Amino acid sequence: MAVSKNTLNLSRSIEKSKNEVTVLFTDIVDSTKFWDKHGDTAGRLMLDRHNKLLFPVVEAFRGTLIKTIGDSIMASFKNPKDGVEAAIAMQQQLRLARQKDKSFQVHIRIGVHTGQAIVESKDVFGDTVNVAARVESAAGTDEILVSEAAARRLKRKMTDFGLKRKRTFVPKGKRRKLSVWVCDWTAVRNLTDAVRHPRFFPPNKAQRLELVVYAITNLVSGYLIFHDYLRYLLAGSATLSPYLAPPHPMLRWLIIAVATGAILMAIRFLSKISRPPIRLFQFLKGGSIFGVLFIALIWIADAVDLKIQNYWTAPLYQPPHRLIEIVADDVDIFQKPNVTSRKIVGARKNQLYVLKNKVQRKRRTFAKVALTHDSLSQGFIVEQLPPKLGIAPVQQLAHRQLVLRYYHLYAFILGVMGFLYGLWSFRLKPL
């Protein structure tokens, strides 16, 4: 049968991804009986605690958590030693938890096998995985079985890992017997000291993605609300108005670096606190719903012309100050209404200033603006630069006036209702 070129290329790619890997499987003993006896909620809480105890063990021994399959864990390790030690630490960790809490009686079986497999970024495929699963299913309660292939690759004596006796069995779907070593993990030194259990355990992958979406939505909606509304309200303060423009391009990378550092410090702080920051997550969800509802209703109101003047488009609030916005790059502010006078400062594009009045001098229109709270501190900006040979006139500023209407109030009320719903509805999902 002819093989296509794409299939050949795919086959070569798969062959290149083959590597030796150690695969570990765990399974909770009698979990079905537990769920049947105690119910779904208690069963899910038991599984969540089981995962929070064992996931850090995989990380501590340089393993990769591939997936959870029901109440089973599948993990991979580059070094067989790490895989066997992780299995021992798992059993020791659960024993310690059972000793501290008599009501927590979770017991597992573990199987470890080493062989060639197709190792991809987020999964492992091949017969090695199947054999590892069969080794795990052959183990008993609180037992660790290590295949002969994994045991042979251990660089230290097998007795250092508690491997003292062998047995054989025929795996399901196989014809030949498989030799495995029984690990007496109770005789091995305590390995749980290497495991770091964070007090705040990160949410599961699905909820982490959900929180990222909430954070991005908050940033986008916050920027839009600030750009379209807040900066016009804050521009009434002459002290703040120079800072209500986008930062200078040279400062953007510094701001990004500082923000990244702040986020990393926040993550480090959250990993040390005693309880998950549920309130923060609630505010993230509530804030994202507020932003979406507020902006969506305003966009709809601007797009649809409703003939309800009194209770929809009628003005509700209008700031007393008049504003101008710089619309050109590198605009000069002069001390007097004269381009030959001293330049006080340069204004960047999108900066807002409070307009006091206009002054006409030598066929030029100057905007008199406030620069500080002191009424004597003021400057003058040329409204439009005159045309030059081959250059059209340059408009340097535009007049702005914020008007809040009734539908802005309705959007705010709807957003607050969405915010409260977000606070109420957020739930931390189990691992």
HELIX and SHEET records of a PDB file:
HELIX    1   1 LYS A    5  LYS A   16  1                                  12    
HELIX    2   2 SER A   31  HIS A   38  1                                   8    
HELIX    3   3 ASP A   40  ALA A   60  1                                  21    
HELIX    4   4 PRO A   80  LYS A  100  1                                  21    
HELIX    5   5 ASP A  127  ALA A  138  1                                  12    
HELIX    6   6 GLU A  148  ARG A  152  1                                   5    
HELIX    7   7 MET A  158  PHE A  161  5                                   4    
HELIX    8   8 TRP A  185  ALA A  187  5                                   3    
HELIX    9   9 THR A  192  ALA A  194  5                                   3    
HELIX   10  10 LYS A  205  ILE A  225  1                                  21    
HELIX   11  11 PHE A  226  LEU A  230  3                                   5    
HELIX   12  12 ARG A  231  LEU A  234  1                                   4    
HELIX   13  13 SER A  241  TYR A  243  5                                   3    
HELIX   14  14 PRO A  249  LEU A  270  1                                  22    
HELIX   15  15 ILE A  278  ALA A  303  1                                  26    
HELIX   16  16 GLN A  309  THR A  313  3                                   5    
HELIX   17  17 TYR A  406  SER A  425  1                                  20    
SHEET    1   A 5 THR A  64  ILE A  69  0                                        
SHEET    2   A 5 SER A  72  PHE A  77 -1                                        
SHEET    3   A 5 LYS A  18  ILE A  28 -1                                        
SHEET    4   A 5 ILE A 108  VAL A 119 -1                                        
SHEET    5   A 5 VAL A 124  PHE A 125 -1                                        
SHEET    1   B 7 THR A  64  ILE A  69  0                                        
SHEET    2   B 7 SER A  72  PHE A  77 -1                                        
SHEET    3   B 7 LYS A  18  ILE A  28 -1                                        
SHEET    4   B 7 ILE A 108  VAL A 119 -1                                        
SHEET    5   B 7 ILE A 144  SER A 147  1                                        
SHEET    6   B 7 LEU A 178  CYS A 183 -1                                        
SHEET    7   B 7 LEU A 163  PHE A 169 -1                                        
SHEET    1   C 2 PRO A 315  TYR A 317  0                                        
SHEET    2   C 2 LEU A 404  ARG A 405 -1                                        
SHEET    1   D 5 GLN A 378  VAL A 382  0                                        
SHEET    2   D 5 ARG A 364  ALA A 370 -1                                        
SHEET    3   D 5 LEU A 352  ARG A 361 -1                                        
SHEET    4   D 5 ARG A 322  ILE A 326 -1                                        
SHEET    5   D 5 LEU A 397  ARG A 400 -1                                        
SHEET    1   E 2 VAL A 331  PHE A 334  0                                        
SHEET    2   E 2 LYS A 343  ALA A 347 -1                                        
SHEET    1   F 2 GLN A 384  LEU A 385  0                                        
SHEET    2   F 2 VAL A 394  GLN A 395 -1                                        
END                                                                             
